[in-house]
Amino acid sequence: MQITDYELFAVPPRWLLLKLETDEGLIGWGEPIIQGRLETVRAAVGELIEGYLLGTDPLRTEYHWRKLYQSGYFRGGPVLMSALAGIDQALWDVKGRHYGAPVHELLGGHVRDRLLVHQWIGGAGPEDIAKSAAQDYARGYRAFKLNNPREFRPLETTAAIDRAVERVAALRDAVGDDALVGVDFHGRVSKPMALELLRRLEPYNLMFADQPLTPEHGEAFAALNDRTSVPVSTGERLYSRYDFKPLLVDDAVSVIQPDVTHVGGISEMRKVASMAEAFDVAVVPHCPLGPVAFAASLQVGFASQNVVVQEQDLELHDPESSQRLALLEDPETFQFEDGYVERPTGPGLGIEVDEAYVRQKAQTEVNWYNPVWHHEDGSIAEW
């Protein structure tokens, strides 16, 4: 079998899908994307496939990963690893279809029958957050994540900290103590403020505090982790096992959140999870993306003991109205109940992409850029 061709489809609101074709008629799908850098990743995917993969055997997933990563003298980083991730997902999809098995069975078999998913909670203030959380709790979700705070200056007032804490308190009150609550600082908090905010959030028994600092300050995570009872987490802006290695060795995190679309795909995410397991670090995969990325992430989650919760932004409780799940032939592919998604059993990634619908949506101009936030003095704030 040989790889013969590929196509890329940009679909709203900001996703890029890869279709990989073979001479035996088997097709694999992947989702290579950096939100806000779609065209850059598109170019990288084309360079990698045309330069290294056309005419080769798609079943050599590990060899191809090493070739695409190692053949570049300049390697790693968000663009190249996201391009590699989508290609790797598509290769595993072909491989699973060739063997008639879901990818997680090729990774060693499933270690669980269902996987807890968490729901993202938004809202301008505590009342909106509480209302949204209560609705999603009633829909069956038992794990939640809140982006918090909003714009946060390098040195903030007590009132600003109070407002951030009030948002978390509202979420916790709405879902009670029998639910998991995570907070994503999103890299918005400076080192001088992070410890104080974590201290104030300790009474709310958080599942994790994600990205309390930006990845540029990785050397400060260990000290932060030592001084708080809140599980410290990071990972969505780390792109390989080599990026995660110092955090694990330094005991700097309690949870990691690799993203299957940025961390080099299924092959690399599986290795990152195995590394973390050796350090008793839990994995909560990051995935606010489309159904192809979600399906790829689930394959690792069902084969990895230390993957405990999976992020999703697909509205699994209402598949018929979900714009993202509409990209699949069967929007109800992912069976959701009691806060869990059931193990997919179809071959490859376990999904069937509605190619006709994807082609239709690809006619829409997709030109999404990250918003730019400012502090009140006009300086740039972290988004």
PAZA-78196 format. One record per residue (C-alpha): x, y negated, z. Coordinates in nm, 3 decimals, decimal comma, padded with zeros to 5 digits. Layout:
residues N
X / Y / Z;
...
END
This chain:
residues 383
00,000 / 00,000 / 00,000;
00,120 / -00,351 / -00,080;
00,015 / -00,705 / 00,002;
-00,100 / -00,859 / -00,325;
-00,258 / -01,195 / -00,251;
-00,395 / -01,432 / 00,010;
-00,640 / -01,721 / 00,045;
-00,679 / -01,994 / 00,305;
-01,011 / -02,154 / 00,397;
-01,047 / -02,474 / 00,600;
-01,389 / -02,470 / 00,767;
-01,562 / -02,716 / 01,001;
-01,509 / -02,838 / 01,255;
-01,130 / -02,779 / 01,249;
-01,044 / -02,416 / 01,174;
-00,824 / -02,248 / 00,913;
-00,893 / -01,888 / 00,814;
-00,656 / -01,656 / 00,629;
-00,769 / -01,372 / 00,403;
-00,491 / -01,123 / 00,326;
-00,545 / -00,881 / 00,035;
-00,389 / -00,545 / -00,056;
-00,377 / -00,330 / -00,368;
-00,591 / -00,066 / -00,196;
-00,878 / -00,306 / -00,144;
-00,826 / -00,346 / 00,231;
-00,860 / -00,703 / 00,355;
-00,736 / -00,857 / 00,679;
-00,842 / -01,183 / 00,841;
-00,644 / -01,418 / 01,064;
-00,687 / -01,765 / 01,212;
-00,367 / -01,972 / 01,180;
-00,432 / -02,319 / 01,315;
-00,306 / -02,607 / 01,521;
-00,599 / -02,831 / 01,592;
-00,524 / -03,162 / 01,421;
-00,239 / -03,023 / 01,209;
-00,435 / -02,801 / 00,973;
-00,259 / -02,896 / 00,649;
00,084 / -02,858 / 00,807;
00,004 / -02,503 / 00,916;
-00,153 / -02,428 / 00,579;
00,177 / -02,512 / 00,408;
00,375 / -02,299 / 00,654;
00,148 / -01,997 / 00,599;
00,196 / -02,026 / 00,224;
00,574 / -02,046 / 00,257;
00,591 / -01,741 / 00,482;
00,361 / -01,519 / 00,276;
00,499 / -01,615 / -00,065;
00,858 / -01,605 / 00,054;
00,854 / -01,282 / 00,252;
00,534 / -01,074 / 00,236;
00,391 / -01,041 / -00,115;
00,461 / -00,695 / -00,252;
00,543 / -00,544 / 00,089;
00,373 / -00,276 / 00,301;
00,128 / -00,446 / 00,545;
00,145 / -00,161 / 00,797;
00,496 / -00,258 / 00,915;
00,360 / -00,511 / 01,163;
00,662 / -00,522 / 01,397;
00,912 / -00,545 / 01,113;
00,717 / -00,823 / 00,945;
00,691 / -01,016 / 01,273;
01,068 / -00,998 / 01,321;
01,130 / -01,088 / 00,958;
00,902 / -01,392 / 00,961;
01,042 / -01,510 / 01,295;
01,407 / -01,419 / 01,270;
01,473 / -01,494 / 00,904;
01,426 / -01,862 / 00,973;
01,738 / -02,017 / 01,116;
01,506 / -02,282 / 01,263;
01,245 / -02,080 / 01,446;
00,972 / -02,110 / 01,705;
00,760 / -02,414 / 01,783;
00,391 / -02,479 / 01,729;
00,378 / -02,494 / 01,349;
00,579 / -02,186 / 01,259;
00,444 / -01,974 / 01,543;
00,082 / -02,065 / 01,464;
00,137 / -01,979 / 01,099;
00,301 / -01,652 / 01,203;
00,014 / -01,586 / 01,445;
-00,254 / -01,596 / 01,178;
-00,051 / -01,373 / 00,947;
00,013 / -01,123 / 01,226;
-00,359 / -01,111 / 01,311;
-00,442 / -01,037 / 00,947;
-00,177 / -00,764 / 00,927;
-00,317 / -00,594 / 01,237;
-00,667 / -00,621 / 01,090;
-00,548 / -00,439 / 00,776;
-00,367 / -00,181 / 00,988;
-00,669 / -00,108 / 01,203;
-00,893 / -00,073 / 00,899;
-00,638 / 00,159 / 00,735;
-00,641 / 00,390 / 01,037;
-01,012 / 00,343 / 01,109;
-00,949 / 00,223 / 01,463;
-00,977 / -00,101 / 01,662;
-00,643 / -00,271 / 01,713;
-00,651 / -00,217 / 02,090;
-00,648 / 00,160 / 02,036;
-00,333 / 00,120 / 01,824;
-00,180 / -00,082 / 02,110;
-00,217 / 00,208 / 02,350;
-00,589 / 00,236 / 02,408;
-00,840 / 00,040 / 02,612;
-00,787 / -00,010 / 02,984;
-01,136 / -00,154 / 03,048;
-01,485 / -00,128 / 02,907;
-01,576 / -00,497 / 02,928;
-01,391 / -00,823 / 02,985;
-01,503 / -01,126 / 03,184;
-01,523 / -01,447 / 02,980;
-01,521 / -01,803 / 03,105;
-01,734 / -02,090 / 02,984;
-01,605 / -02,445 / 02,935;
-01,803 / -02,704 / 03,131;
-01,825 / -03,066 / 03,019;
-01,996 / -03,376 / 03,148;
-01,929 / -03,743 / 03,208;
-01,979 / -03,726 / 03,583;
-02,058 / -03,489 / 03,870;
-02,432 / -03,478 / 03,800;
-02,382 / -03,383 / 03,434;
-02,124 / -03,122 / 03,530;
-02,352 / -02,967 / 03,791;
-02,644 / -02,954 / 03,549;
-02,439 / -02,794 / 03,271;
-02,282 / -02,542 / 03,510;
-02,616 / -02,441 / 03,658;
-02,757 / -02,381 / 03,310;
-02,464 / -02,162 / 03,209;
-02,476 / -01,973 / 03,537;
-02,842 / -01,896 / 03,463;
-02,736 / -01,772 / 03,118;
-02,512 / -01,514 / 03,284;
-02,167 / -01,673 / 03,301;
-01,968 / -01,605 / 03,617;
-01,643 / -01,783 / 03,532;
-01,601 / -02,149 / 03,437;
-01,334 / -02,401 / 03,339;
-01,344 / -02,777 / 03,373;
-01,105 / -03,023 / 03,207;
-01,018 / -03,264 / 03,488;
-00,926 / -03,545 / 03,538;
-00,974 / -03,775 / 03,239;
-00,720 / -04,053 / 03,178;
-00,488 / -04,045 / 03,479;
-00,212 / -04,299 / 03,526;
00,137 / -04,189 / 03,642;
00,054 / -04,348 / 03,980;
-00,316 / -04,342 / 04,063;
-00,547 / -04,480 / 04,327;
-00,717 / -04,283 / 04,602;
-01,049 / -04,361 / 04,432;
-00,932 / -04,200 / 04,106;
-00,829 / -03,886 / 04,294;
-01,163 / -03,887 / 04,475;
-01,347 / -03,898 / 04,142;
-01,151 / -03,601 / 04,011;
-01,223 / -03,402 / 04,326;
-01,594 / -03,490 / 04,311;
-01,618 / -03,337 / 03,963;
-01,474 / -03,008 / 04,087;
-01,693 / -03,014 / 04,398;
-02,003 / -03,057 / 04,181;
-01,908 / -02,757 / 03,969;
-01,837 / -02,538 / 04,271;
-02,163 / -02,638 / 04,441;
-02,358 / -02,559 / 04,123;
-02,224 / -02,205 / 04,076;
-02,157 / -02,106 / 04,437;
-01,878 / -01,898 / 04,583;
-01,953 / -01,585 / 04,381;
-01,816 / -01,738 / 04,060;
-01,465 / -01,814 / 03,938;
-01,380 / -02,180 / 03,879;
-01,068 / -02,296 / 03,697;
-00,949 / -02,652 / 03,644;
-00,743 / -02,759 / 03,343;
-00,535 / -03,071 / 03,416;
-00,453 / -03,063 / 03,041;
-00,110 / -03,216 / 03,109;
-00,274 / -03,545 / 03,205;
-00,126 / -03,567 / 03,554;
00,226 / -03,688 / 03,634;
00,461 / -03,506 / 03,867;
00,415 / -03,767 / 04,146;
00,037 / -03,714 / 04,139;
00,004 / -03,342 / 04,065;
00,087 / -03,214 / 04,413;
-00,156 / -03,452 / 04,584;
-00,437 / -03,359 / 04,347;
-00,369 / -02,990 / 04,400;
-00,370 / -03,041 / 04,777;
-00,710 / -03,208 / 04,759;
-00,849 / -02,924 / 04,543;
-00,735 / -02,638 / 04,767;
-01,067 / -02,614 / 04,961;
-01,250 / -02,520 / 04,639;
-01,073 / -02,183 / 04,599;
-00,982 / -02,227 / 04,235;
-00,913 / -01,946 / 03,991;
-00,625 / -02,158 / 03,856;
-00,504 / -02,510 / 03,795;
-00,389 / -02,507 / 03,434;
-00,121 / -02,737 / 03,291;
-00,073 / -02,944 / 03,608;
00,231 / -03,078 / 03,421;
00,317 / -03,096 / 03,052;
00,542 / -02,822 / 02,910;
00,827 / -03,074 / 02,888;
00,853 / -03,055 / 03,267;
00,873 / -02,677 / 03,295;
01,159 / -02,699 / 03,546;
00,921 / -02,861 / 03,799;
00,660 / -02,583 / 03,797;
00,839 / -02,363 / 04,051;
00,848 / -02,632 / 04,319;
00,483 / -02,712 / 04,253;
00,384 / -02,346 / 04,271;
00,565 / -02,308 / 04,605;
00,379 / -02,597 / 04,763;
00,016 / -02,517 / 04,685;
-00,227 / -02,232 / 04,745;
-00,394 / -02,301 / 04,409;
-00,272 / -02,053 / 04,144;
-00,062 / -02,261 / 03,903;
-00,105 / -02,184 / 03,534;
00,023 / -02,287 / 03,193;
00,080 / -02,138 / 02,850;
-00,136 / -02,270 / 02,567;
00,154 / -02,491 / 02,451;
00,416 / -02,219 / 02,480;
00,489 / -02,031 / 02,161;
00,684 / -01,711 / 02,233;
00,804 / -01,477 / 02,505;
01,122 / -01,685 / 02,515;
00,921 / -01,990 / 02,625;
00,748 / -01,793 / 02,901;
01,064 / -01,620 / 03,026;
01,203 / -01,898 / 03,251;
00,864 / -01,954 / 03,416;
00,836 / -01,586 / 03,505;
01,195 / -01,552 / 03,623;
01,165 / -01,863 / 03,842;
00,832 / -01,750 / 03,993;
00,691 / -02,079 / 03,868;
00,338 / -01,966 / 03,776;
00,073 / -01,730 / 03,909;
-00,132 / -01,723 / 03,588;
-00,034 / -01,765 / 03,224;
-00,263 / -01,864 / 02,937;
-00,107 / -01,771 / 02,601;
-00,311 / -01,842 / 02,289;
-00,314 / -01,566 / 02,026;
-00,325 / -01,833 / 01,754;
-00,020 / -02,025 / 01,879;
00,197 / -01,761 / 02,046;
00,282 / -01,561 / 01,737;
-00,029 / -01,346 / 01,713;
-00,128 / -01,010 / 01,855;
00,225 / -00,867 / 01,844;
00,379 / -01,143 / 02,054;
00,085 / -01,195 / 02,289;
00,098 / -00,826 / 02,380;
00,467 / -00,861 / 02,467;
00,404 / -01,176 / 02,671;
00,131 / -00,997 / 02,869;
00,362 / -00,703 / 02,936;
00,637 / -00,936 / 03,056;
00,393 / -01,109 / 03,290;
00,275 / -00,777 / 03,430;
00,628 / -00,703 / 03,548;
00,612 / -01,024 / 03,758;
00,255 / -00,960 / 03,886;
00,129 / -01,261 / 03,693;
-00,230 / -01,261 / 03,567;
-00,321 / -01,350 / 03,209;
-00,619 / -01,565 / 03,111;
-00,587 / -01,604 / 02,732;
-00,653 / -01,951 / 02,594;
-00,895 / -01,949 / 02,298;
-01,122 / -02,251 / 02,230;
-01,124 / -02,146 / 01,866;
-01,324 / -01,952 / 01,609;
-01,446 / -01,590 / 01,607;
-01,141 / -01,448 / 01,427;
-00,905 / -01,578 / 01,695;
-01,143 / -01,463 / 01,967;
-01,157 / -01,113 / 01,817;
-00,777 / -01,099 / 01,795;
-00,740 / -01,212 / 02,156;
-00,988 / -00,949 / 02,276;
-00,779 / -00,675 / 02,116;
-00,488 / -00,766 / 02,343;
-00,716 / -00,813 / 02,643;
-00,868 / -00,468 / 02,617;
-00,523 / -00,307 / 02,599;
-00,357 / -00,509 / 02,879;
-00,416 / -00,442 / 03,248;
-00,330 / -00,793 / 03,368;
-00,562 / -00,980 / 03,131;
-00,843 / -01,063 / 03,373;
-01,055 / -01,336 / 03,207;
-01,088 / -01,445 / 02,844;
-01,164 / -01,800 / 02,733;
-01,432 / -01,850 / 02,467;
-01,604 / -02,144 / 02,302;
-01,851 / -01,952 / 02,087;
-02,175 / -01,982 / 02,289;
-02,189 / -01,605 / 02,328;
-02,519 / -01,630 / 02,515;
-02,696 / -01,766 / 02,204;
-02,529 / -01,618 / 01,894;
-02,810 / -01,702 / 01,653;
-02,755 / -02,077 / 01,703;
-02,375 / -02,073 / 01,728;
-02,209 / -02,248 / 01,433;
-01,885 / -02,060 / 01,492;
-02,044 / -01,714 / 01,512;
-02,224 / -01,795 / 01,185;
-01,890 / -01,725 / 01,015;
-01,951 / -01,354 / 01,084;
-02,185 / -01,126 / 00,891;
-02,338 / -01,030 / 01,226;
-02,340 / -01,321 / 01,474;
-02,424 / -01,070 / 01,750;
-02,101 / -00,875 / 01,697;
-01,975 / -00,969 / 02,044;
-02,210 / -00,815 / 02,297;
-02,237 / -01,048 / 02,598;
-02,406 / -00,957 / 02,927;
-02,364 / -01,057 / 03,293;
-02,065 / -01,277 / 03,211;
-01,878 / -01,003 / 03,027;
-01,813 / -00,922 / 02,664;
-01,829 / -00,554 / 02,573;
-01,537 / -00,373 / 02,414;
-01,543 / -00,403 / 02,034;
-01,527 / -00,065 / 01,863;
-01,510 / -00,155 / 01,495;
-01,187 / -00,102 / 01,298;
-00,918 / -00,369 / 01,292;
-01,026 / -00,684 / 01,471;
-01,375 / -00,539 / 01,503;
-01,548 / -00,812 / 01,303;
-01,681 / -00,862 / 00,951;
-01,632 / -01,215 / 00,819;
-01,912 / -01,351 / 00,602;
-01,687 / -01,445 / 00,313;
-01,962 / -01,604 / 00,105;
-02,055 / -01,832 / 00,394;
-01,689 / -01,912 / 00,463;
-01,641 / -02,011 / 00,097;
-01,949 / -02,231 / 00,120;
-01,828 / -02,406 / 00,437;
-01,480 / -02,445 / 00,288;
-01,627 / -02,690 / 00,038;
-01,669 / -02,936 / 00,327;
-01,384 / -03,176 / 00,393;
-01,211 / -03,082 / 00,717;
-00,996 / -03,363 / 00,844;
-00,996 / -03,349 / 01,225;
-00,731 / -03,530 / 01,428;
-00,669 / -03,533 / 01,800;
-00,825 / -03,838 / 01,966;
-00,584 / -04,096 / 02,105;
-00,657 / -04,207 / 02,460;
-00,529 / -04,523 / 02,625;
-00,489 / -04,644 / 02,980;
-00,650 / -04,976 / 03,076;
-00,319 / -05,155 / 03,010;
-00,314 / -05,030 / 02,648;
-00,045 / -04,765 / 02,691;
-00,096 / -04,412 / 02,555;
-00,267 / -04,163 / 02,787;
-00,241 / -03,785 / 02,767;
-00,537 / -03,624 / 02,590;
END
